């Protein structure tokens, strides 16, 4: 039986849609920072709140996807892809620990 792309559970849908929203907001943020020399209003008034929105979406996607995989038994590809931020965070933290241990 092939693994479906779209989730079956509500928690899986929340995780997948939160991850999609995070990706869209991340690209918008990158574009706005690229033109920030022209758009200083972005850096001063919008970016702090935008960062909070990015954080909320990535935490929701990560926690929701792990919960859907473990508790909801939702094995959809969209839910698996939504776990990427947690693996990246663990990888970066592990790299920091290793580099600190090596005194680099």
Buried (B, 14 or more C-beta within 10 A) or exposed (E): EEEEEEBBBEBBBBBBBBBBBBBEBEEEBEEBEEEBEEBEEBEEEBBEEBEEBBEBBBBBBBBBBBBBBEEBEBBBEBBBBBBBBBEEEEEEEEEEEEEEEEEE
